[in-house]
Amino acid sequence: MKHFTILFVAFLSLNAFAGKWDQMNYGPYLTTSLEVPGAGIVNKGIAIRLDEGEGGFSQGKAFMLYDTDLMNCAAAWTGSSIDWRGIAFDGRHGAHASIRGKDSFANKVGPGWRSPKGEWEDQVRVRGLDKKPYGPLSRAWAHYKGLYVHGNKVILSYTVGSRGIFEMASLHGEKVFARNLHVAPGTKEIAMNVVLGKGKPLNGSRKIVQVSDPKHKESVIAVALLGDTGLWDLSSDQHVRLRIPAATKAQRLRVLIWNGPAGEINNFTKAVATVQAEGEAPDLLKLTQGGKAKWKETVETSIQPGLATGPYATDTFLLPDNNPWKSWMRLGGFDFFKDNRRAAVCTWQGDVWIVEGLDLPRGKLTWQRVAAGMFQPLGLKIVDETIYVCCRDQITRLHDTNDDGEIDFYENFNNDHQVTEHFHEFAMDLQTDAEGNFYFAKAARHAKDGLVPHHGSIIKVSKDGSKSWRIANGFRAPNGVTVNGDGTFFASDQE
């Protein structure tokens, strides 16, 4: 009887914590809201897998998390990825995902870079009714531009003040995390938060700093600086920061971060020497030019014609549920290309697929996966043959930079979205008016009062993506929006 009980509990645990959501290959990164224990909730998080191996993000063992509202490196950890809680994953209501495994370091939710006015305190973002800030920093402070994918590498593009930055996270060995930076020239110094804690030079070194781990007294965090420039700022009792001076040419540098027992810190100094001996920092500009296609296979399905026995007939397009990446095909938005033979569709799990064969009602449909990893996209619009996707965190414009049929650059067209961790906060649909402006519907917080101005609203975004307006509000869960030619709108509110 005892053996039977143990097996029964194991069976229940397997069903409770395994499913389509954590078996799917999301590609090398996943965009979602994530809680970092002890540091806060990253509402617009990009979690990137850093170790090698098949299966994409969900099967990884080492990760780094970025906050695109604040351009903050929020955490790095090893072990399992996330706990897969939430409505888009295991279906739970009133829940959000958290990181799992052992964290190497974590930074509290806040700006990752100093403001042009020399401030670190976040006083510029929209305040919710809970007095907390939401939405992105001002573009003059720091602005997320998008990300490039090159094989399994992910390169972030953003600005700090007037200086452009490319950044790629990487892993050296099993415990040394790296932030690889390409910083554009500029007339002003910029500074970034690296880790929490009071730092001091390790054995008098100007490049390596030791920090007491604020969570674990028996371990320490160590950071090292390699590259063209940079100076450690150890003046704060709470943060180790890096100053990057003004420069007349682009600069490449690496910040290495390690966590371990104090008695093993020499292992880190050896790792730093090894990385330095390998040569200069990777050429991030080269990695923005597109890599080899990852999803070359196509999937064929059929069309099931409806019976034309009444005023109209319904044809059924079978979805590619059986696909090599175990993609969960819950479609959220679609639009047609000009040839009327092809359409682009997005899925709630973050994919975009192109389906071909729509002009052959009794023929085969061919499905090609072209993009992945986005934050619950539920709207899609094709403008001048370019795909725009409305995600929970932003409108993303997709670019195939090397014409291999897959998306290499996920451009942030507009990320004014005010996002909380609430499970019901969907961004629905994506439409345009005659002038080229975009519109989408932003849901409120199910069974709770709205927290930020965007909750329960119809949002208008300018044609160039530079600004947005709230044009209507008071909705519970608007499923979409229709833009009429006379300047009026229809919005369908759930229930």
N, C-alpha and C positions, 0 to 999 in steps of 0.2 A: 504493500500500500504506500509506503514511503517513497519508493522509486516512482510509482505512478504519479504521486503528487508533485514531485520535483519536475518530471517531464511535462506535466500539465501547466505548471507555472512558467516553465521555459517556453512552452508553446504560446501562452498568453503574452509573454514579454516580446516574443518575436513578432506577433501580430501588432502589438501596440507600437513598436518602434521601427518597423520596417515597412516599406511600401514603395509605390511608384516614385514618390518624391525623392527618396534617398538612393534610388538605384539609377536614376536618370543621369546621363552624361550632359552636364550643363556647359561643357567647355571649360576653359581654365579659370573662369571666375563666375561669381554669382552676385547679383545686386539685390539687396533686400535690407529690411530693418533688422538690426542685430543688437542684442544687449551684451555688453562687456561687463562681467561681474565686477563690482566695485568701482567701475569707471563711468557707467551710464549707458544710455541707449543711443546708438548711432542710427538715426532715422533714415539716412540715405547712405547705406554702406555698400562698398565694393569689396568683397572678400575674394582674395586671389590665392589659388593653389601654387605652391612654390616647389614641391618635390616632384620628381619625375615619376611617370607611370601612366597607365591607361585609365580610362573611366572619367576623366575630368574632375571638377571640383569635389563632387560628392565622395570620391574614392581617395582623396588626398590625405596626407599626414602632416603637412606643414603649411601655414597660411599667414597672410598679412591682410589687415583690414584698414580701409581708408574711408573717411567721411567726406563726401563731396560737397556738402553744405559748408563745411568749415575748412576743407583742405588739410585735414588733420590725419596723421598716421595713428589710428586708434589703438591697434593691438597687433601682436604676433603670437602665434601659439602652435603647438605640435600635438599630435594625437588625432582624435576625431575632429570632424569639421564643425557642424552645428547640431543642435538638438532637433531640428526640423519641426518645431512647434509652429502652428499658425494655420490660418484658413487655406492658404495656397499650397501648403505642404500636407500635414496630416489631417487637415479639415477642422481643427479646433477653433472655436470662437473665443474671443476675449483673451487671446494668447499671442505671443510673438516669439521669434527664435532668439536663442542665445548661443554664444560660442561654447564649444566643448574642448576637452583636452587640457593640456597644461600651458598656461600663458607664459611667454618669455618676457613680455613687457606690455603695459597698457597705459594709455594716456587718457586723462579725464576728458569728457566731451567739452570741447572748446576750440578756439581758433588754433590752427596748426602753425600759423605764421604771424609775425608782428604786423600791425597795421601801418600804413604810410605815415600816420601821425605818431608812431612809436608806442602804440597801446596794445596790450594783450587782452584786456577785458572786453567781452562781447556786449556792447551797448547799442549796436546798430540794427540788429535783426528784429523782425516782428515779434512782439510779445503776445503769447496766448493768454487766455483767461486764468491759467495756472501760474502766470508771471514768468514762465520759461520762454526762451527765445526759439523761434522756428524759422524755417526757410534758409536761403543761402546768405552768406556775407555779401556786402556790397561789392560790385565788380571792381571798384577802385581798390579794395582791400585784397581779395583773392577770388579767383573765378575759375571754376572747372570748365575745361574746353571739350573734354571727351577722352576716349581711350582708343589705343591701337592694339590689335592682336597680331602677333607674329609667331605662328606655331603655338606653343604653350606659354609664350611670354606675353605679358600685358604691360603696356606703356601708357601711363597717365600723362595727359597734357593739361596744364593749367597756368594761370598767371598769378604773380604776387606783385601788387603795384603795377608797374609798367614792364616788369621782367617776365619773360616766358620761361616755363620750366617743363622739361620732360622728366618723368620719374619711373623707374622700374624696380620692383622688389625682387630679391633673389635670395637663395639659400646656399650657404657654403658648409659642407658637411651636414651634420644633423642639428646643430644648435646655433650657428652663427647666421643671423639675418642681416640683409644688406639693403639699404636704400641707395640706389644708383641714380645720380642726378646729372642732368645737363641743364645748365643755367645760362640764359641769354645775357648778353652784355646789358649794362644799365648804369645810370649815373648815381644811383642810390644803393646803399647797403640794405640787404634784407636779412631777416633772422627767423629761424624756425625752432619750434619745440622738438626735442628729440626723445627724452624720457623723463619720467617723474623722479624726483629725489634730489638730494644735495650731492653734487659731484666734486671730486678732487682728482688731480693728476695722479696717475698710477706710476709710482717710483720716479716722480719728477718728469714724466713724459709730457710733451706738448700735444701729442696726438691721441693718447689713450687716457680715458677717464674712468674712474671707478665710482659706482653709485650704490648706496645701500638699497636693497630691494625693500620698498615700502610694505610689501605683503608678507615677506618671509625673512625673518632675522638671520636665518642660517645661510642665506644665499646673497649674492651680489649681482648687480648688473654692470657690465662694462661696455663702453662704446669707444670706437676708434674712428679717426678721420683719415681718409686717403684721398689724394688728388691734387688738383691745381691750386686750390685756395681754401679758405675757411678758417675760422678761429672759434675755439670753444668759449662760451659765455657761462661762467660758473658763479655768477653774482647772486643768483636766486637760491633760496633755501628749498624751493619746491620743484624746480625744473633745471634740467641740463639743456642748454640751447646752443645753436650753431649760428654764428654770424658769417654771412657771405658778402664780402666787400663789393663796392662798385667796381666795374671792370669794363674795358674797351673791347673785349672779345669774349666769346662763349667759354664757359668753364665746365669741366667734368670732375665730379668728385663722388666718393662713396662713404657712406656712414655704416659701419658695422656694429651690430648690437648682439650681445650675448648675455645669458643668464645661467648661473650655476653656483656650486658651492665655492665659498671664498678660497678654500684651499686649492681649487683647480683653476684659478684665474690665469696661471701660466699657460694653460691650454689655449686660452683666448689669444694671448700675445703670440703664440706660435701660429695660430690660425691667421692672425693679422699679417704676419710675416709671409705666410704662404700665399695669401691673396695678393699682397703687394708684389711678390715675385712673379705672379702670373701675368703681370702687365697692367696697363692702364684700364680705366673704367670702360665698360662696354659702350659701343657707339650707338646711342639710342636713336639718333637721326636715321641711321641705316635701317633700324628695326621698325620705323614708321612707314616703310615702303611696301609692306605686305609680304607675307610668307606663303608657304605652300598650303594648298587647300586641305582642310581637315575632313570635310564631309563630301567626298567625291561621289559616293553612292547615291543613286536615286531610288525612289520607291514608287511602284506602280499600283494603282487601284482602279476600280471600275466605276462607271456611272450606272445607277439603276433608274431607268426612265419610269416616270409615273404613268398611270393610266389616264388617257385624255377622255374621260367619260363625263366630265362636268365642265363648268365654266373655266377651270384652270387645272393644270396638272403639276405635281411636285416631283422633280427629279432629285434623287439622292446621290450626293458625291461621297463615296466611301473614303474615310480618312486613313492616312498611313500609320495606324496604331502600332503595327508590327514593323518597327524600324530599327536600324543598327544601334541607335543611341538611347533606346528606351525612352524617347521623348514622349511626354504625356500630352496628347493632342486634345487640349481643351481650347478651342479657338475663341479669340476675343475680338478680332477686327479683321477686315479685309477690304481690298480695293482692286480695281482692274487696271492693267496696262492698256496703252492705246490700241494694241493689236487685237484686243478682245479675245485673245487665245489664252492669255495668262493672267493670273491674279496673285497678289501677295497676301498672305494671311499671318497673323500673329497668334501666339498661344499664351495662355495665362502663366505658363512656366518660363516664359522669357524668350521663346524662339520666334524667328520669322522663316516661313517657307514660301517658295514660289511653286505654284501648281500650274501645269501646262496641259492643254487638251480640252479647254472649255468649249471650243467651237465644234467638237465632235460629240454630239449628245449620246451616241451609242459606242463611243470609243473608250480608250484608256486615258487615265489621268497620270501624269508624271509629276512627282513631288520632289523638290530639291530643298534641303535645309541650307539656309544662307546666313543665319545669324542666331546667336544664343546668349544667355546670361543676363538678359535685361530684367527690369523690376516690374513684374506683373503687367505686361502690355495688354491693354484692352481696347485700343483704338489704332487705326492705321489709315494713312492717306498717301496716295501717290500723286506727286506734283512734278510735272515736267520729267516724268519717268524716274524720279527719285523717291525712295520710300522714306516716309516720316512715321514714327511710331510713338504713340502716346503711352508712356509708362507712368507708374505711380510716382516716380521721382522727377521726371523730365520728359520733354519731347525730344526724341533722338532722331537725328538724320543719319541715314546709313550710306556709307561709301565703300565701293569696291575699288581700292586704289590700284590694283594690279590686274584687273579684268580677268580674274580666274573664277568668277561666279560666286565668291564668298565675300562677306563684309569684313574689311580690315580696319575701318575707322568708324567708331560709334560716336558721332559728333553730338555734343550737347547743344541742341538748337535753342532750347529755353528750359531753365531749371528753377523758375520762380516758385514752383510748387511748394506749398507749405505742408510738410508731411509730419505726422506723428506716427507712433507705432501701432495705432488702433487697427484692428483686423479688417474693419469694414470700409476703410478709407480708399475706395477704388477711384481711379481716374479713367473715365469711360469715353469711348468714341473719339474721333478726330475728324473735323470737317473744316471747309474753307468757304469764304465768301467771295464775291466777284472781285474784290480788291486783293485777294490772296492772304487775308488774315486767317488765323486758325482758331478753332473753338473746341473745347472739350468740357465734359461734366465731371465735377469733383464731388464725391459722396461725403456725407457727414459721418458722425460717429454713432453707430447703431446703439439705440437705447441710452445714449448719453447726449448732453448738450454739446453743441459745436465749440471747439476750443480755439480755432484760428479763423481769420476771415474767409479763407478758401473753403472751409467746410460747407458742404451743401450748396455749391455755387456753379454757375456757368462761367468759364474763364475764356477770355479773348486774348490771343497772342498775336503780336504784330507780324507782318509778312516776313520781316528779317529776323524775327526771334529776339529782338533786343529788349522788348518790354511786354507787359501783360496787364490786363484789367479784369476786375470782377464785374460782370454786367448784370447778373441776377443771382439771388440767393434764396434760402429758405427751403431747399430741397432736403429730402431724407437720403435717397439713394438713386439719383438720376441715372437711368440706364443708357442715355445717349442724348444727342442734340441734333436737330435738323435746322439748317440755315436756309431760310426762304429768300427768294429774290427781292422781296419788298422790304427787307431789313427786319422781319420778324423771325421768331424762333419757335420750334416745338421741342419740348423736353419731356421725356417719359419718366415719371417718378415711380419707382417700385412701390407697390402696395398703396 
